[in-house]
């Protein structure tokens, strides 16, 4: 309950500020041309980017999982590899290559490059687990291959597609560095600019409130579109290999062109740009003192944040499996709602609350770690819940019958069996913290310089050469994430 109440702090804070300043002031701050402009920008960004991500994610998932595309395994890895490159590094690479790139078109291009893997991953995983028998039945009834895909396969991917849409949309709403670098105004960039320039609490907080409402609207839309349809079958069936469709020569050429082009845009541009700046800078660009200090501080904060978040997720994950109920679901939902809020909203709430009520921890590591806990708890919670579900409750009962206390039986038996899932969740939190920018910029103590904030400070000064080592190290730290996500997905599908 304590963790769930902490998770609600950002929402409660925005609501409290609205009540404090009064409805008249709220109207003046929310219903003004600037907010309308930001809403239009955000709506255009989401409505254009999301369908493009869906089209690309579904197409690449089908090509790599259900066709005889040459090198399908390699293209699968390359499709998720852009996750290893932080979104603001993508922006840095393209701005370095094309300095004039800016506006909505640039925002859509870079957003599709950065976030389409969030559609590819769940759709590819769903295709691996999909029963090929239903496709055989549809074909036996006279449906052509395209009709089988659109009338049988695509409806079975509904959950995966809408889950990916939610992830992409929430990232679009919360991203700061990518859009700030290409000069495209969103709610996140406006809030950050407002906070940095004038520290106008009510104005920034009302923008944060509109942004939070947008995130909650996306959660509600995803829940409504998910529906109540059944996607499982009765009985385990028999193990069968997925039958791959045969592509003709022209279709194969087009598919390879699509895969190669997207890989070149998503990976080739950042890596070539980084290589160019590192060659230009030579050995002098590796300022050992500053780069090593940023790496050490990043590893320290990420390790402490991952440990704290994973430990905080254990009680909720255990309750969700062992003692499910309405209260538990309500408390768990609080954490998911908080995790969906942009880092700028969480940071803004913590800044104001610590200044007013907890000044001793203002701009300390405690506040930064608390922000990481609120932002990344769902990552640890999902992994832990899956691990605990695979640990039989009977083993806990046996341990208690042998004299162990309930706490000892959970810690020594269940958590030991769930340790691999806990480690996976901690790794996901660790890597999320490594690339986190907005909350760290607002909350970090004076003198703190992580890889992300160090990169941002240098790139904001147009010192692209000095920023390159920071970006390269972040990519190197993030590469295990792509391997972890892919291996977990294939393991769950038995492949």
ABEGO torsion letter per residue (X at the ends): XAAAAAAAAAAAAAAAAAAAAEAAAAAAAABBAAAAAAAAAAAAAAAAAAAAAAAAAAAAAAAAAABABBGAAAAAAAAAAAAABBAAAAAAAAAAABAABBEAAAAAAAAAAAAAAAAAAAAAAAAAABBAAAAAAAAAAGBBAAAAAAAAAAAAAAAAAAAAAAAAAAAAAABAAAAAAAGBBBAAAAAAAAAAAAGBAAAAAAAAAAAAAAAAAAAAAAAAAAEABBABBBEAEBBBBBBBBBBBAAAAAAAAAAAAAAAAAAAAAAAAAAAAAAAAAEAAABBAAAAAAAAAAAAAAAAAAAAAAAAAAAAAAAAAAABBBAAAAAAAAAAAAAAABBAAAAAAAAAAAAAAABAAABGBAAAAAAAAAAAAAAAAAAAAAAAAAABBAAAAAAAAAAGBBAAAAAAAAAAAAAAAAAAAAAAAAAAAAAABAAAAAAABBBGBBBAAAAAAAAAAAGBAAAAAAAAAAAAAAAAAAAAAAAAAAAAAAGX
